[in-house]
Amino acid sequence: MSNHMPTMAIINPRTGQEDFDLPVFSNEQVASIARNLKQQQATWWESGLNGRIMALEQLASKMAAHKAQLVAALINDTGRASESELEVDVTINAIHRWCKQAPTLLAKGEPWAAEIPFIELQQDYLPYSLVGVISPWNFPLLLSLVDAIPALLAGSAVLIKPSEVTSRFVAPFNEMLESVPALNKVLSFVTGAGETGQGVINTVDSLCFTGSVATGRNVGKACAERFIPAFLELGGKDPAVVCQDADPELAAKALCWGSMVNAGQSCMSLERVYVHKAIADVFLTKLVQNVKALKHNYPDIQQGQIGPIISAKQVGIVEAQLQDAKDKGATILCGGEVLNLGGGRYCAPTVLTDVTPDMDILSQETFAAILPVTVVDSDEQGIAMANDSEFGLSAAVFSQNVDYAKQLASELEAGAVSINDASLTALIHEAEKQSFKYSGLGGSRMGAESIRRFTRKKAYIRNTGVPSPWWF
């Protein structure tokens, strides 16, 4: 890296101060790195699946051995401690899981007979040469690697551009990567803002993007112009329907966790609740009790559950959404403001009622510890209001009648539905799920499809004995 590479100042979310200079890669530098990766990809592919698994397991071992360095960088990136430690652990476990599953998911299979008796078929999977990943700021390490690891196992080289808001982890990660030479040749990071991301799109053969709908639209268009596949994991406004026969205490605890974890800064956070009027008072009392018990991790980062708003741009969005709700008549049961604590901006854990569809806080994605609750006259009304959204990422439904809960879950327009719990898609990785509506596009990053997305299917079709052309 050149000593004269331009940099951009990065804000520490706990202090509000610019305390880090992030290198900014030019399009020319991105293109050069991409060429090198593509040149090395053939060797990576020829090393075989066992060789690729060995290299990735070595990386996982290095990450485990130097976990403290990664956690420290993520803490500076995000202003949170326990979640940063968990993020590293989850990422290491994900590497082990994909390495274990890859042989089955990428198996060619034995030749088989076609319907025409003298034709034999065999399926093969060939990787895209270079996969690009553009990842967001809410889980910097995990969401940089959640697509990269399966792509590497499939045999692709990978170029990652993490969010400029949270790229401090790249330096310690690269040190670990350098000690795994085979992998270091086919996995690279570039840092910078939107122009650097455009450089990635211009050079790769397949792209994974996680971020907002607005940016995702532009990414999708750019990929379409290049005729490369785009896997877009975009925004969510995940609803929960709490039915008349739900256990209000169980629902309140689950939805407190599902809405407030990581200070609400997750695309799979529960962001709106529709509760039946028959249990609304009990549910709201329990929910507010749980939410009020949450504390900020300030001044001691090791204490409390709610960290700062990570992205400075989000502070104004959150404040505007809260003000819009107040102006239009929402009732604040707890919280309702963004606090300045030591220069960092923290959202007070918030529960709102008397919310209406014209409020931004009920229709737009909210990256903060905020949960609006709507009281409905029937479970059916709750389902209808939950589906009245441009998003369809995940959802939840609560009912003590499991069959009834499953029926309602089937009516929710979302790629995954947690039943009698919240945000289970953040924890369960075996099931394939795709985004509905404007929440995304492309194959599932979970389940069997997680690896096969990065391969092109190739068929070998053999005539076993009938002379051609046999139709004459």
N, C-alpha and C positions, 0 to 999 in steps of 0.2 A: 504494500500500500504506500502510495506516495505521501511524503511529509507535507506536500502542498495540497492534499485533497481538501476541498471545501467541507465545512461542517455546519451543523445547525444546532442551536442551543435547545436543550431538553429540560423540562420542568420536573422537579421532584414533587410528587403529589402530596407529600407530608409537610413540605415547607412552602410550597408555592414559588420556590426560587429556581432559577436556571442554574444547574450545577453540573451539567454534563454536555460535552460537545460530541455530537454524533456525526461520524463520517458520512458524506453524501456521495454516492456512486453516480457517475454520469452514465448516460445511455451507451457511450462508447466503451466504458469499463464493463458495464453489464454485458454487452455483446461479446467482449473479449472473454469474459469468464464463462459465458454460455458456450462459446466455441470450444474452450478447453474441456468443459464438462462433457460435451457431445463426443469429443475425441476419446475420452476415457470410458465412455459408457459401454462400448463394445467389449472392452476387457472385463468390466464389471459383470456384464451379461454372461460372458464366457466362463467366469469363475464358478458359475453354477449356483443353484439355490443354496446348497450347503455352505458354499463360500460366503455368500451374502449374509446368511444367517449368522455365521461365525463372526463376521465383521460387526454386525449390529449388536450381537451379544457382547462383544468387546466394548462397544460404545456404552451400552447399558452399565457394564461394570465400571467404566471410567466415571460415568455420571454418579453412580452410587458412591464411589470412593471419594469423589470431589463434590458431594452434594452440598456442603456448606457454602462453596463458592457460588453455585447456581442459586441457592436460596438467597444469599446476600444480594446478588444482582437483581433478583426478582423483587425483593423487598424494596430496593431503591426504585425499581420500575413502577411498582404498584402500591406501595405504602401499606402492605399487609404482611403478616408473618405466617400464621398457621396455614392460610390458603396457599402461600408460596411453597411451604414445605410439602404440603399435600400435592401440589401441582407437579413437583419433581418426582415424587413417589408414583403418582398416577402415570406419568410419562414413561418412567422406567418399566413399570408393570405392563404398560401397553406394548413396549418393544418386545418383552418376553412373550406376551400373548400372540402378537402377530407372527413372531418367529415360530411359535408352536403351531399355528394354524396354517402357515404358508404352504407347507408341503401338500396338504390336502387340497387347499384352494387353487393351487397352481398345477395340480397333477394333469398331465396330458390325457391320461386314460388310455385303455387298450382300444385297438381298432374294432369297429363293429360293422355289421352288415346293414346296408341300406334296405329300403323296401324293394328295390330292384336287386334280385338275388346275386348278381355277379359284380355288384358295386360295394366296395369296402370304404369306410369313412374313419378318419381320425381327426381329433380336435387338437389345436395347439394355441398357445397364448404367447404373443410377442409384445414386448414392452414399447411404449413410446420412448423415444430416445431421451428427451429432456422434459421433465415435469416442472412447472413453476408453481410456487405457493406464495400467495399474498395473504398474510395473517393479521388479525386484529390485536387490540391492546389489552383485552380483559383477562386472557390467559396466555401470556406471551410465548412461553416455552411450549406448552401443550398444543396450542393451536398452530404453532409453526411446524410441529412434528406429526400431528395427527393424520395428515395426508402424506407427509414426506416419507414416513417409515414404510407404509404399505407400498408406496411407489418404488422405493429402493428395493424392497423384497421382490417386487415384480420384475426388477432388472433395469429400471430407469435411473438416470442421473437426475438430481433435484437441485433447483435453484430457489432459495427462499428469500422473500423480502418481508420481514416483520414490520409491524407498525412502528413508525418513527417515534411514537409516544413511549414505547416500551421496548427498546432495543439494547439496553445495557447488558442483557444476558448473553448477547452474541459473543462478546470477547472471551469470557470464561468457557463458553461452550466450544468455541473454536480451538482453545487450548486442548480440550479433551479430544476433539476431533482429530487434531494433528497426530495424536498418539495411536490412531487407527488408520494407517496410510491408505489401505485399500478404499476405505470409506471417504477419507479426506479428498480423494481424487474425483469423487462423483457427487459430493454434497457441499454446496457453498451458500453463504449468506451475502446478500448485498443490503445496505441500509440507505435510508433516505425517505423522501416523501413521495407524492404522487407521480412525479416525473420518473423516479427510479422504478416504481411499480409498472409504469408504461413501458419502460425499457425491458422489464421481465416479460411482459405480454408479447413484445415484439420479437422475442428470441426463442420462446419455448414451443413445445409441440403439444402440450396439454396444460391446462391451468386450473388450479384450485384457489378459490377466493372466499374468504370469510369476512363479512362486514355488512355495511348498510345496504338497503335496497337501492338507494340513489346511486351509490358508487357501483354496486353490483350490476345495475343496468348498463352503465358505461363499460364495465369490464366485459359483460356479455356481448355487447355490440362489437367491441374491439376484437374479441376472440372470433366472433362470427365472420368478421372481415378477413381474418387470417385463416378461417376454415379449420380452427382447432377446437377440440372439445373444452367446455368450461363447466366446472363443477362449482356451483354458487350456493354457499350457505349464508343466507341473509337474515334479515331482522325477524323478530317475533314479538307478539303481544299476547303471550300464552294465557288462555283463560282456564278457570276452574269452575266447575258446576257443583255446588254443594246441595244435594237433594234433600227433600223433606225428611227422608228416613236416614240421613247420614248421622254419624256419630260426631256431634259438633266439636267435642274436645279433640278427637283425633284429627279432624279436618283443620282445626285452628292451629295445632302444633305443626302439622305437615306444611300448611300454607305459610306459616311464619318462616319456616326454614326455606321453603321453595321460593319465597319472594325476597328474603333478606340475605341469603347466603351470598358471599362475595359483594356485600353491600348492594345487592340487586343488579350487579353489573355482569349479567350473563344473558345471552340470547334465549336461553331456556329457563329464565326466571319466570315464575308465575306473576303476571302483571295485572290481572283483573279477576275478580271473583263474582259469581252470580249465586246468591244463597237464597233458598226458599224462605218465605216470610215466616213459616211455622217455627223455624229454628234460628231465625236471624239474630234475635236478641242474645240468645245464649252463645251462639257462634261468635258474634262480634265482641261480647264481653271476654270470652276466652282468647280471641285473637289479639285484642288490645292488651290484655295482660301479658301475653307472650312477647309482643313487639315492644312494649314498654320496658320489659326486662333486659332488652339488648342495650349494650353500651358501645361507645366508640373506642377504638384502640389508641386513644390519645389520653395522656401523654406517653403511656407505656404501650408500645406496639405489641407486647406479649399479652396484654389484657384487653378485654372487650372483644366484640364480634364484628363490629362495623368499621371498615376502613374508609379512607378518603375516596372522593370521586377521582378516579385515576386520570381521566382526560380533561384537561382544562376547558376544552371546547364544550364538554357536556355540562359544565356548571351553569352556564347561561341557559341552556336548553331545559335543565331541571328546574331552575328558578322560574323560567317562563311558564312551564307546565303547571307548577304549583300556583302561581299567581292567576293563571287563566282559570284554574279550577275554583279558586277562592272567589274570583270575580263573578263566576257563573253560578255560585250558590252551593258549592261543595261544603260539607261539614268535616272539619278536621278532628278526628278522635284522638290522635296523638301525633306528635311531630309537626310536620308542615313547614319546615324551613331548612335552609342550607346554612350551616354554621362555619365560621372561620376559627379554626383551632390551630394555633401556632403557624398560621400561614397556609395550612392545608384546608380544603373545603370538604366538609362532611355533611351528608344529608341526615337529618334527624330521622330515625325510623318512623315511618308515617303510615297511618291508616286513614282512608277517606271514605265517607259515605255521601249519599245524596248526589252522586255523580251522574252525569247525563252524557249521551252519545256525542254531543257537540263539544265536549271538553277534550282538549288535546291529550290529557292524561289518561283518557280511556281509549283513544284511537291510535296514538303515536307511541312508538317504542320509548321506554323510559329506562335509562341506565342509572338507577338509584334505588335506595331502600324505601320504596313507595308501593303501597298496595291499595287500589281503589276497590270498594265493595258495593255491589248493586243488589238490592233486595228485590226478588222476583216473586210473582204470584204462583208460578208453577215451574216444575222441572223443565217442561217443554219450552216455556219462555226463556229459561236460562240457557238451554241449548241454542235457541234461535239467536239470542243476543251474543252468545259466545261465537257463533259462526258469522256474525255481522262484522267482519274485519277483512282487511286486505292481506292479513297474515295467516299462516297455517303451519307453524313450526311444530309445536307440541301443545298438550292440554292435559287437564286432569278432571276426574269425576269422582265424587264421593257418595256412596250409598252402601247400606248394610246388606242389601240384596245384590249379590254378585252378578247374577244373570241380568238383572235390571241395569246395573252399572255397565256391564259389557254392551248391552243394547244401546245405552246412551253414548257410550264411547264410540260405537260404530257410526253414530250420527254426527259426531264432532269432526269438523273439517280440518284435520291436522295430521301430521305424519306419524306421531306417536302420542298415545294417551296413557297417562299413569292412572291406575285405579286404586282408590283409597290410599294414595300417597302423592307426592309432588316431585316433579323434575327427575323422574327415575331414568330418563334417557341420558342424564349426566353420569350415571353410575353403571348402567347396563349396556354392554357393547355387543352382545351377540345378535340382537334383533336388527334386521335391516329396516331403515326408515328413510323416507324421502320427504322433502318439504312440499307443502301444498301452497297454492296461490303465489304471492310475491315473496314468500319466505325462502325461496331457493329453486335450484334447477340442477338436475343431474343425478347420478347414482348415489347410493347410500355410502357414507363414510364409516358405517358400522356393518357388522356381519360379513358374509362372504363377499359382498360387492366391494368391500373396502379395498381389497387388493386388485380385484379383477377390473376395476375402473381404469387402471393404468395399463391395460393390455388391449391389444387388438386381436380379435379371434381370427384364427386362420384354419381353414379346413383342407385336409389332404383327402382327395377322392380318387380311389384306385379301381380301375377295371381289372377284375381278377381272372378274366379268361375269354370273354366274348369278343370276337374281332370287331373293330370299329371301321366304318360306320354300321352298327348292327341294325339300324332301322330300315336299311334297304333290303 
